[in-house]
Amino acid sequence: VDDSLTKAVEHLMECVHDFRIKLINYTKPIVKKGKSITPNEPPNRITVIYANDYPAWQEKTLNYLKSQYNAKENSFPENKELLQYLKTVPEIKPFMKKLMPFVAFVKEQVAVKGSSVLESHLSFSERDLFLQNEEYILRSLDLDDIQLVESSSHPDQKLVADVCPGKPMCKFEKCSLDPVTESCVTRVVNIQPCTPHFTMNFLVFDTDRVEDVIARMKRMDRKLKTKQVNLFRYVDPAKGPRQMLAFAQPMMWNKRPLDLDTTVEYDPDTRALKVAGKVLGDAICYTVN
């Protein structure tokens, strides 16, 4: 069993759970007695701020805690004993107000996750973990875009002062995501009989990839979240959606598959969408596996 992979999965689940709670608090703030709070507009972007390394004072603290950890009893010395040494370390002195809350946090994490918490680096890349699971994070939070920022490059260092490896921070915002204005309302029809998946109508933009269209569909219909979706165009974009296939004809007789990495193009002359030079028309179809 790959222990680092297991820890990465657990960390991802914890982060998404934490992001979801913060998203609820962002859109539905707690109303204090006698005060009226205007709810924030539902966001469409999440910015995840992560850290590759601990600040010097936290790393010194971790190394000392690691040296004082009793593995047999899964315990540390009393805080008074720890503080006696830590307050003499030059790198720690300017951060005395943050020291004991950090020590308490580390102790709690060790009690739950074990001594691996005392390492100054994670056994996996936090950035790669978020990058590889972008679509999962967006679907879980019902958002459209995710940005990843390393804490050392963030413009407001006071804001991200508490970000450390394994403890990312998130920020939500409502913004204009796509500067492309050329688009067409497209009807996407499920052609499979006896399924709970129906017709959808939404904007498809110039420069969209087929996988972008599928991701948009999954955010609109949550039943598609864990399914494999395949898109098809009609051979004849005008006649295809209206054609009645003969009993002996296969379902895909008048349809062609669209590759995931294919880019959609908008033709301003015909005001139509094209894929690989073929006109899509006002309707395409999909199947769900």
DRENDO-1510 file (C-alpha; in Angstrom, 1 decimal, always signed):
<recs>
REC; n; res; u; v; w
REC; 1; VAL; +0.0; +0.0; +0.0 .
REC; 2; ASP; +1.3; +3.4; -1.0 .
REC; 3; ASP; +1.1; +5.4; +2.3 .
REC; 4; SER; +1.7; +8.7; +0.7 .
REC; 5; LEU; -1.2; +8.1; -1.8 .
REC; 6; THR; -3.5; +7.3; +1.1 .
REC; 7; LYS; -2.5; +10.4; +3.0 .
REC; 8; ALA; -3.0; +12.5; -0.2 .
REC; 9; VAL; -6.6; +11.2; -0.6 .
REC; 10; GLU; -7.4; +11.8; +3.0 .
REC; 11; HIS; -6.0; +15.3; +2.8 .
REC; 12; LEU; -8.1; +16.0; -0.4 .
REC; 13; MET; -11.3; +14.9; +1.3 .
REC; 14; GLU; -10.6; +17.0; +4.4 .
REC; 15; CYS; -9.8; +20.1; +2.3 .
REC; 16; VAL; -12.9; +19.8; +0.1 .
REC; 17; HIS; -15.0; +19.3; +3.3 .
REC; 18; ASP; -13.4; +22.4; +4.8 .
REC; 19; PHE; -13.9; +24.4; +1.5 .
REC; 20; ARG; -17.6; +23.4; +1.5 .
REC; 21; ILE; -18.2; +24.7; +5.0 .
REC; 22; LYS; -16.4; +28.0; +4.2 .
REC; 23; LEU; -18.5; +28.3; +1.0 .
REC; 24; ILE; -21.7; +27.9; +3.0 .
REC; 25; ASN; -20.5; +30.5; +5.5 .
REC; 26; TYR; -19.6; +32.8; +2.6 .
REC; 27; THR; -23.0; +32.6; +1.0 .
REC; 28; LYS; -25.1; +32.4; +4.2 .
REC; 29; PRO; -23.3; +34.5; +6.8 .
REC; 30; ILE; -24.4; +34.2; +10.4 .
REC; 31; VAL; -26.7; +37.1; +11.3 .
REC; 32; LYS; -25.9; +38.7; +14.6 .
REC; 33; LYS; -28.7; +40.0; +16.8 .
REC; 34; GLY; -29.6; +43.6; +15.8 .
REC; 35; LYS; -27.5; +43.6; +12.7 .
REC; 36; SER; -28.6; +43.1; +9.1 .
REC; 37; ILE; -26.0; +41.4; +6.8 .
REC; 38; THR; -26.4; +41.3; +3.1 .
REC; 39; PRO; -25.6; +37.8; +1.8 .
REC; 40; ASN; -22.7; +37.5; -0.6 .
REC; 41; GLU; -23.5; +36.8; -4.3 .
REC; 42; PRO; -22.9; +33.1; -5.0 .
REC; 43; PRO; -19.3; +32.8; -6.2 .
REC; 44; ASN; -18.0; +31.0; -9.3 .
REC; 45; ARG; -14.3; +30.9; -8.5 .
REC; 46; ILE; -12.2; +29.5; -5.6 .
REC; 47; THR; -8.6; +30.5; -5.0 .
REC; 48; VAL; -6.7; +27.9; -3.1 .
REC; 49; ILE; -3.6; +29.3; -1.3 .
REC; 50; TYR; -1.1; +26.5; -0.3 .
REC; 51; ALA; +2.5; +26.5; +1.1 .
REC; 52; ASN; +5.4; +24.4; +0.0 .
REC; 53; ASP; +7.4; +25.1; +3.1 .
REC; 54; TYR; +6.9; +26.2; +6.7 .
REC; 55; PRO; +8.0; +29.6; +7.8 .
REC; 56; ALA; +11.4; +29.4; +9.6 .
REC; 57; TRP; +9.8; +29.8; +13.1 .
REC; 58; GLN; +7.3; +27.0; +12.5 .
REC; 59; GLU; +10.0; +24.7; +11.1 .
REC; 60; LYS; +12.2; +25.3; +14.2 .
REC; 61; THR; +9.1; +24.6; +16.4 .
REC; 62; LEU; +8.3; +21.4; +14.5 .
REC; 63; ASN; +11.9; +20.1; +14.8 .
REC; 64; TYR; +11.9; +20.7; +18.5 .
REC; 65; LEU; +8.5; +19.0; +19.0 .
REC; 66; LYS; +9.8; +16.1; +17.0 .
REC; 67; SER; +12.8; +15.7; +19.3 .
REC; 68; GLN; +10.6; +15.8; +22.4 .
REC; 69; TYR; +7.9; +13.4; +21.1 .
REC; 70; ASN; +7.4; +10.2; +23.0 .
REC; 71; ALA; +6.4; +7.6; +20.4 .
REC; 72; LYS; +5.6; +4.9; +22.9 .
REC; 73; GLU; +3.2; +7.0; +24.8 .
REC; 74; ASN; +2.2; +9.2; +21.9 .
REC; 75; SER; +2.7; +12.3; +24.1 .
REC; 76; PHE; +4.7; +15.5; +24.5 .
REC; 77; PRO; +6.1; +17.2; +27.6 .
REC; 78; GLU; +3.9; +19.8; +29.2 .
REC; 79; ASN; +3.6; +23.1; +27.4 .
REC; 80; LYS; +5.5; +24.9; +30.2 .
REC; 81; GLU; +8.6; +22.7; +29.5 .
REC; 82; LEU; +8.3; +23.2; +25.8 .
REC; 83; LEU; +7.9; +27.0; +26.1 .
REC; 84; GLN; +11.1; +27.3; +28.3 .
REC; 85; TYR; +13.2; +26.3; +25.3 .
REC; 86; LEU; +11.2; +27.6; +22.4 .
REC; 87; LYS; +11.1; +31.2; +23.8 .
REC; 88; THR; +14.9; +31.3; +23.6 .
REC; 89; VAL; +15.1; +30.5; +19.8 .
REC; 90; PRO; +15.8; +33.8; +17.9 .
REC; 91; GLU; +13.6; +32.8; +14.9 .
REC; 92; ILE; +10.6; +32.2; +17.2 .
REC; 93; LYS; +10.8; +35.2; +19.5 .
REC; 94; PRO; +9.0; +37.6; +17.2 .
REC; 95; PHE; +6.1; +35.1; +16.9 .
REC; 96; MET; +5.4; +34.3; +20.6 .
REC; 97; LYS; +1.7; +35.2; +20.3 .
REC; 98; LYS; +1.3; +32.6; +17.6 .
REC; 99; LEU; +3.6; +30.0; +19.1 .
REC; 100; MET; +1.3; +28.2; +21.6 .
REC; 101; PRO; -1.7; +28.1; +19.2 .
REC; 102; PHE; +0.6; +26.4; +16.6 .
REC; 103; VAL; +1.9; +24.0; +19.2 .
REC; 104; ALA; -1.7; +23.1; +20.2 .
REC; 105; PHE; -2.6; +22.6; +16.5 .
REC; 106; VAL; +0.4; +20.3; +15.9 .
REC; 107; LYS; -0.4; +18.2; +19.1 .
REC; 108; GLU; -4.1; +17.8; +17.9 .
REC; 109; GLN; -2.9; +16.7; +14.5 .
REC; 110; VAL; -0.4; +14.2; +15.9 .
REC; 111; ALA; -3.1; +12.7; +18.1 .
REC; 112; VAL; -5.3; +12.1; +15.0 .
REC; 113; LYS; -2.8; +11.5; +12.2 .
REC; 114; GLY; +0.3; +10.2; +13.9 .
REC; 115; SER; +3.9; +11.4; +14.1 .
REC; 116; SER; +4.1; +12.1; +10.3 .
REC; 117; VAL; +2.6; +15.5; +11.1 .
REC; 118; LEU; +6.0; +16.5; +12.7 .
REC; 119; GLU; +7.8; +16.3; +9.3 .
REC; 120; SER; +8.6; +19.7; +7.8 .
REC; 121; HIS; +7.4; +18.6; +4.3 .
REC; 122; LEU; +4.4; +16.6; +3.2 .
REC; 123; SER; +4.9; +13.2; +1.6 .
REC; 124; PHE; +3.1; +14.4; -1.5 .
REC; 125; SER; +2.8; +17.6; -3.6 .
REC; 126; GLU; -0.2; +19.6; -2.4 .
REC; 127; ARG; -0.2; +21.6; -5.6 .
REC; 128; ASP; -0.2; +18.5; -7.8 .
REC; 129; LEU; -3.0; +17.0; -5.7 .
REC; 130; PHE; -5.2; +20.1; -6.3 .
REC; 131; LEU; -4.2; +20.3; -10.0 .
REC; 132; GLN; -5.1; +16.6; -10.6 .
REC; 133; ASN; -8.4; +16.9; -8.9 .
REC; 134; GLU; -9.5; +20.3; -10.1 .
REC; 135; GLU; -12.7; +18.9; -11.8 .
REC; 136; TYR; -13.6; +17.0; -8.6 .
REC; 137; ILE; -13.2; +20.1; -6.4 .
REC; 138; LEU; -15.3; +22.3; -8.8 .
REC; 139; ARG; -18.1; +19.7; -9.1 .
REC; 140; SER; -18.2; +19.2; -5.3 .
REC; 141; LEU; -18.5; +23.0; -4.7 .
REC; 142; ASP; -20.6; +23.7; -7.8 .
REC; 143; LEU; -18.1; +26.3; -9.1 .
REC; 144; ASP; -16.7; +27.2; -12.5 .
REC; 145; ASP; -13.1; +28.0; -11.9 .
REC; 146; ILE; -10.2; +27.3; -9.5 .
REC; 147; GLN; -6.9; +29.2; -9.1 .
REC; 148; LEU; -3.9; +27.9; -7.2 .
REC; 149; VAL; -1.5; +30.3; -5.5 .
REC; 150; GLU; +1.7; +29.5; -3.6 .
REC; 151; SER; +1.6; +31.5; -0.3 .
REC; 152; SER; +5.1; +33.0; -0.8 .
REC; 153; SER; +3.9; +34.7; -4.0 .
REC; 154; HIS; +0.7; +36.1; -2.6 .
REC; 155; PRO; +0.6; +39.9; -2.5 .
REC; 156; ASP; -0.9; +40.1; +1.0 .
REC; 157; GLN; +1.5; +38.2; +3.3 .
REC; 158; LYS; -0.4; +39.1; +6.4 .
REC; 159; LEU; -3.5; +37.4; +5.0 .
REC; 160; VAL; -1.7; +34.1; +4.3 .
REC; 161; ALA; +0.6; +34.2; +7.4 .
REC; 162; ASP; -1.1; +31.1; +8.8 .
REC; 163; VAL; -0.9; +29.0; +5.7 .
REC; 164; CYS; +1.4; +26.1; +6.0 .
REC; 165; PRO; +1.9; +22.6; +4.3 .
REC; 166; GLY; -1.3; +20.6; +4.9 .
REC; 167; LYS; -3.2; +23.7; +6.0 .
REC; 168; PRO; -4.3; +25.6; +2.8 .
REC; 169; MET; -6.5; +28.6; +2.7 .
REC; 170; CYS; -9.4; +29.4; +0.3 .
REC; 171; LYS; -11.0; +32.5; -1.0 .
REC; 172; PHE; -14.3; +32.8; -2.9 .
REC; 173; GLU; -15.3; +35.4; -5.5 .
REC; 174; LYS; -17.8; +36.2; -8.2 .
REC; 175; CYS; -16.0; +37.2; -11.4 .
REC; 176; SER; -16.2; +37.2; -15.2 .
REC; 177; LEU; -14.4; +34.1; -16.2 .
REC; 178; ASP; -14.4; +34.1; -20.0 .
REC; 179; PRO; -13.7; +37.2; -22.0 .
REC; 180; VAL; -14.9; +35.5; -25.1 .
REC; 181; THR; -18.3; +36.9; -26.1 .
REC; 182; GLU; -19.0; +34.8; -29.2 .
REC; 183; SER; -21.3; +32.0; -28.2 .
REC; 184; CYS; -24.5; +30.1; -29.2 .
REC; 185; VAL; -27.2; +28.6; -27.2 .
REC; 186; THR; -26.9; +24.9; -27.9 .
REC; 187; ARG; -29.5; +22.1; -27.2 .
REC; 188; VAL; -27.8; +19.0; -25.9 .
REC; 189; VAL; -30.0; +15.9; -26.2 .
REC; 190; ASN; -29.6; +12.5; -24.5 .
REC; 191; ILE; -30.4; +9.9; -27.1 .
REC; 192; GLN; -30.6; +6.9; -24.8 .
REC; 193; PRO; -34.0; +5.5; -24.0 .
REC; 194; CYS; -35.1; +4.9; -20.4 .
REC; 195; THR; -32.5; +7.1; -18.7 .
REC; 196; PRO; -32.9; +9.9; -16.1 .
REC; 197; HIS; -30.8; +12.3; -18.3 .
REC; 198; PHE; -32.7; +14.8; -20.3 .
REC; 199; THR; -32.2; +17.7; -22.8 .
REC; 200; MET; -30.2; +20.8; -21.6 .
REC; 201; ASN; -29.9; +24.2; -23.2 .
REC; 202; PHE; -26.8; +26.4; -22.4 .
REC; 203; LEU; -24.2; +28.6; -24.0 .
REC; 204; VAL; -21.3; +27.1; -25.8 .
REC; 205; PHE; -18.4; +29.6; -26.3 .
REC; 206; ASP; -15.9; +30.1; -29.0 .
REC; 207; THR; -12.6; +28.4; -28.0 .
REC; 208; ASP; -14.4; +26.0; -25.6 .
REC; 209; ARG; -13.0; +22.5; -25.7 .
REC; 210; VAL; -15.4; +19.5; -25.8 .
REC; 211; GLU; -14.3; +18.6; -22.3 .
REC; 212; ASP; -15.3; +22.1; -21.1 .
REC; 213; VAL; -18.8; +21.6; -22.5 .
REC; 214; ILE; -19.0; +18.2; -20.7 .
REC; 215; ALA; -17.8; +19.8; -17.4 .
REC; 216; ARG; -20.5; +22.5; -17.8 .
REC; 217; MET; -23.1; +19.7; -18.3 .
REC; 218; LYS; -22.0; +17.9; -15.1 .
REC; 219; ARG; -22.4; +21.1; -13.1 .
REC; 220; MET; -25.9; +21.6; -14.5 .
REC; 221; ASP; -27.0; +18.0; -13.9 .
REC; 222; ARG; -25.6; +16.5; -10.7 .
REC; 223; LYS; -26.6; +13.0; -11.8 .
REC; 224; LEU; -23.8; +13.2; -14.4 .
REC; 225; LYS; -21.1; +14.0; -11.8 .
REC; 226; THR; -19.6; +10.5; -11.6 .
REC; 227; LYS; -20.6; +9.3; -15.1 .
REC; 228; GLN; -18.7; +9.1; -18.4 .
REC; 229; VAL; -20.3; +11.5; -20.9 .
REC; 230; ASN; -19.7; +11.3; -24.6 .
REC; 231; LEU; -20.7; +14.0; -27.1 .
REC; 232; PHE; -21.7; +13.5; -30.7 .
REC; 233; ARG; -22.6; +15.8; -33.6 .
REC; 234; TYR; -25.1; +15.1; -36.3 .
REC; 235; VAL; -23.8; +14.3; -39.8 .
REC; 236; ASP; -26.5; +16.6; -41.1 .
REC; 237; PRO; -26.9; +19.4; -38.5 .
REC; 238; ALA; -30.2; +20.5; -40.0 .
REC; 239; LYS; -31.9; +17.2; -40.7 .
REC; 240; GLY; -30.1; +15.0; -38.1 .
REC; 241; PRO; -32.1; +16.1; -34.9 .
REC; 242; ARG; -35.4; +15.5; -36.8 .
REC; 243; GLN; -34.5; +12.2; -38.4 .
REC; 244; MET; -36.4; +9.0; -37.5 .
REC; 245; LEU; -34.1; +6.1; -37.7 .
REC; 246; ALA; -35.3; +2.9; -39.3 .
REC; 247; PHE; -35.6; -0.1; -36.9 .
REC; 248; ALA; -32.6; -1.9; -38.4 .
REC; 249; GLN; -30.4; +1.2; -38.3 .
REC; 250; PRO; -27.9; +1.6; -35.5 .
REC; 251; MET; -28.4; +4.6; -33.1 .
REC; 252; MET; -25.1; +6.2; -34.2 .
REC; 253; TRP; -25.8; +5.9; -38.0 .
REC; 254; ASN; -26.3; +9.6; -38.4 .
REC; 255; LYS; -23.9; +10.8; -35.7 .
REC; 256; ARG; -20.1; +11.2; -35.2 .
REC; 257; PRO; -18.2; +11.4; -31.9 .
REC; 258; LEU; -16.5; +14.5; -30.7 .
REC; 259; ASP; -13.0; +14.1; -29.2 .
REC; 260; LEU; -12.4; +15.6; -25.7 .
REC; 261; ASP; -9.5; +17.8; -26.8 .
REC; 262; THR; -11.3; +19.2; -29.9 .
REC; 263; THR; -11.8; +23.0; -29.8 .
REC; 264; VAL; -15.2; +24.6; -30.7 .
REC; 265; GLU; -15.0; +27.5; -33.1 .
REC; 266; TYR; -17.5; +30.3; -33.7 .
REC; 267; ASP; -18.0; +31.4; -37.3 .
REC; 268; PRO; -19.2; +35.0; -37.3 .
REC; 269; ASP; -20.4; +34.8; -40.9 .
REC; 270; THR; -22.9; +32.0; -40.4 .
REC; 271; ARG; -23.2; +32.7; -36.6 .
REC; 272; ALA; -22.7; +28.9; -36.0 .
REC; 273; LEU; -20.4; +26.7; -34.0 .
REC; 274; LYS; -18.0; +24.4; -35.7 .
REC; 275; VAL; -15.8; +21.5; -34.6 .
REC; 276; ALA; -12.9; +20.5; -36.9 .
REC; 277; GLY; -14.6; +22.5; -39.7 .
REC; 278; LYS; -17.9; +20.7; -39.3 .
REC; 279; VAL; -21.0; +22.7; -38.4 .
REC; 280; LEU; -22.6; +21.7; -35.1 .
REC; 281; GLY; -26.0; +23.2; -35.7 .
REC; 282; ASP; -28.3; +24.2; -32.9 .
REC; 283; ALA; -28.4; +20.7; -31.4 .
REC; 284; ILE; -25.8; +18.0; -30.5 .
REC; 285; CYS; -26.4; +14.8; -28.5 .
REC; 286; TYR; -24.8; +12.8; -25.7 .
REC; 287; THR; -24.7; +9.3; -24.1 .
REC; 288; VAL; -24.0; +8.4; -20.5 .
REC; 289; ASN; -22.0; +5.4; -19.5 .
</recs>
